[in-house]
C-alpha cells in the first residue's frame, strides 16, 4: 500500500488552513460527515514517478470522503481502469486508501488539495495551493510527463512551471514541450458529465495515454 508518508514534505500539508473559504467548508463538511476524511488530500502513487496526473480538486463524496484522489467517485472509474490497462496500476479499481492498490511510475495529485464548494475552486485558492504543485513538478525529471485533466489543471501546471498560458493553450489531446521541463499532455477531465455526454470517450482518453506511453518509451530507448 502506497502511503502519503512516503511523499516529500513539500507535496502537501494535511493541516493546511490557508484558504478561509475552503477551511470553513471543510469544517462544516466534517461536522455533517464525521466519518469523512474532510482534510487536504495527499497525492497518491510513486514518489519517483515519471508520470504526474493533475486533477481539479477532491470530490465531496469521492476523495474528500476516502482521502485518496479519484477514489469513491465516478471520475475515478475511467481513470484507474485506464491506468491499469496501460500498466501504471496494479488493478483497475481504487476502493479506499487502505486497499492494496499500487501505482507504477505514476502519481495522482490535484490542483487544489481541499474540497471546494460546488467543486469550483476560486482563482486565489488555485494560486495559494500552487506552491505544492510547484514542488511536485520541481521534483520531476525534465523527460517526465504531466497529464492535466481539464483546463484549470492545465493552467495550474503552467503557473507552477512559470510558463505563460498564452504560449500553451489547452486542448484535448494537445502536447506541449517546454524546453528543459516535463512534457505536458492535455485531456478533458474524466468527470461524469464529460463521459456521459460523450465529450470524453474511453477511446479518446486511451489515445492520450498511448501518446504518454510512447513518450516515456522513447526516453527509455535513449537512456
C-alpha positions in Angstrom: 0.0 0.0 0.0 1.4 3.4 -1.0 1.2 6.0 1.8 1.2 9.8 1.9 4.0 9.5 4.4 6.3 8.2 1.6 6.0 11.5 -0.2 8.3 14.5 0.3 7.0 17.0 2.8 6.6 19.8 0.3 4.0 18.0 -1.8 1.1 18.8 0.6 0.2 19.7 4.1 -2.7 17.8 5.8 -3.0 20.5 8.3 -3.1 23.4 5.9 -5.7 26.1 6.6 -4.6 28.8 4.3 -7.8 29.3 2.4 -10.6 30.7 4.7 -13.5 29.7 2.4 -12.2 26.1 2.0 -11.4 25.8 5.7 -15.0 26.8 6.6 -16.5 24.4 4.1 -14.3 21.5 5.2 -15.2 22.2 8.9 -18.9 22.2 8.1 -18.5 19.1 5.9 -16.6 17.3 8.7 -19.4 18.2 11.2 -22.0 16.8 8.8 -20.0 13.7 7.9 -17.7 12.8 10.8 -16.5 9.6 9.1 -15.2 11.6 6.1 -11.5 12.4 5.5 -12.5 16.1 5.1 -8.9 17.4 5.1 -6.4 18.3 2.4 -6.0 15.1 0.3 -2.4 13.9 -0.3 -1.1 12.9 -3.7 -1.2 9.2 -4.3 1.3 7.0 -6.1 5.0 6.6 -6.8 7.2 9.2 -5.1 9.6 8.9 -8.0 7.0 8.8 -10.8 7.7 9.9 -14.3 4.0 10.5 -15.0 2.2 13.1 -12.8 -1.6 13.3 -13.3 -3.1 16.5 -12.2 -6.8 16.7 -11.4 -9.0 19.5 -10.2 -9.9 19.0 -6.6 -11.3 16.3 -4.2 -15.0 15.5 -4.8 -17.4 15.7 -1.9 -18.2 12.0 -1.7 -15.1 10.9 -3.5 -11.6 11.9 -2.4 -12.9 14.1 0.3 -14.6 11.0 1.8 -11.9 8.4 1.2 -8.7 10.5 1.4 -7.3 9.3 -1.9 -7.5 11.2 -5.2 -10.2 9.9 -7.6 -11.3 7.2 -5.2 -15.0 6.7 -4.4 -16.4 8.9 -7.2 -17.4 8.4 -10.8 -14.4 10.2 -12.3 -12.1 7.6 -10.8 -13.7 4.7 -12.7 -12.3 5.6 -16.1 -9.0 6.9 -14.7 -8.0 3.8 -12.7 -9.3 1.4 -15.4 -7.1 3.2 -17.9 -4.1 3.3 -15.6 -4.4 -0.4 -15.2 -4.7 -1.1 -18.9 -1.5 0.8 -19.6 0.5 -0.7 -16.8 0.5 2.2 -14.4 -1.7 0.5 -11.7 -1.8 -3.0 -10.1 -5.5 -3.2 -10.8 -8.3 -1.2 -12.4 -10.3 -0.1 -9.4 -9.5 2.1 -6.4 -11.7 1.2 -3.4 -10.2 3.0 -0.5 -6.9 4.4 0.7 -6.4 1.3 2.8 -6.6 -1.2 -0.1 -3.6 -2.8 -1.8 -3.7 -0.7 -5.0 -0.2 0.3 -6.2 0.7 2.8 -8.9 3.8 2.2 -11.0 5.9 5.1 -12.3 2.7 7.3 -11.8 1.4 9.7 -9.2 -2.0 11.4 -9.0 -2.4 14.9 -7.4 -4.9 17.7 -7.5 -4.7 21.4 -8.4 -6.4 22.3 -5.1 -5.9 19.8 -2.3 -9.2 20.7 -0.4 -12.8 20.2 -1.3 -14.2 23.4 -2.8 -17.9 24.3 -2.7 -19.7 23.1 -5.8 -16.4 21.6 -6.9 -15.3 25.1 -8.1 -12.1 26.5 -6.6 -11.6 30.2 -6.8 -8.5 31.6 -8.7 -7.0 32.8 -5.4 -7.3 29.3 -4.0 -5.7 27.8 -7.0 -2.8 30.2 -6.7 -2.4 29.7 -3.0 -2.3 25.9 -3.4 0.1 26.1 -6.3 3.1 26.0 -4.1 2.5 22.3 -3.5 2.1 21.6 -7.2 5.2 23.6 -7.9 7.2 21.4 -5.5 5.9 18.2 -7.1 6.8 19.4 -10.6 10.2 20.6 -9.5 10.9 17.1 -8.3 10.2 15.6 -11.8 13.0 14.9 -14.3 12.8 17.0 -17.5 11.9 13.9 -19.5 8.9 13.2 -17.4 5.2 13.6 -18.4 2.4 15.6 -16.8 -1.2 14.9 -17.7 -3.5 17.8 -17.0 -7.2 16.8 -16.6 -9.1 19.8 -17.7 -8.3 23.5 -18.3 -8.0 24.6 -14.7 -5.4 21.8 -14.0 -3.6 22.8 -17.3 -3.3 26.4 -16.3 -2.2 25.5 -12.8 0.6 23.3 -14.2 1.8 26.2 -16.4 1.7 28.5 -13.4 3.8 26.1 -11.4 6.3 26.0 -14.3 6.3 29.8 -14.8 5.0 29.4 -18.4 2.6 31.9 -19.8 -0.8 30.3 -20.5 -1.0 32.0 -23.9 2.1 30.0 -25.1 0.4 26.7 -24.4 -3.4 26.8 -24.9 -5.4 23.9 -23.5 -7.0 21.5 -26.0 -7.9 17.8 -25.5 -5.1 15.7 -26.9 -2.6 18.6 -27.1 1.1 18.0 -26.3 3.2 20.9 -25.0 7.0 20.5 -24.9 8.6 23.4 -22.9 12.3 23.1 -23.2 14.1 21.5 -20.3 10.9 20.7 -18.5 8.4 17.8 -18.4 6.2 17.4 -21.4 2.6 18.4 -20.7 -0.3 16.3 -22.1 -3.9 17.6 -22.0 -7.1 15.8 -21.7 -10.7 16.7 -20.9 -11.4 15.8 -17.3 -12.8 12.3 -16.8 -15.9 13.6 -14.9 -19.3 12.1 -15.0 -20.6 15.0 -17.1 -17.9 14.7 -19.7 -18.1 10.9 -20.1 -21.9 10.7 -20.0 -22.2 13.4 -22.6 -19.5 11.7 -24.7 -17.4 14.8 -24.7 -14.8 12.4 -23.5 -14.9 8.7 -24.5 -12.8 5.8 -23.5 -11.1 5.8 -26.9 -10.3 9.5 -26.6 -8.8 9.0 -23.1 -6.8 6.0 -24.1 -5.4 7.8 -27.1 -3.9 10.4 -24.7 -2.3 7.6 -22.6 -0.9 6.0 -25.8 1.0 9.2 -26.5 2.2 9.4 -22.9 3.5 5.8 -23.1 5.1 6.5 -26.4 6.9 9.5 -24.9 8.2 7.6 -21.9 9.2 4.6 -24.0 11.2 6.9 -26.3 13.1 8.3 -23.3 13.8 4.7 -22.2 15.3 3.9 -25.5 17.6 6.9 -25.4 18.8 6.2 -21.9 
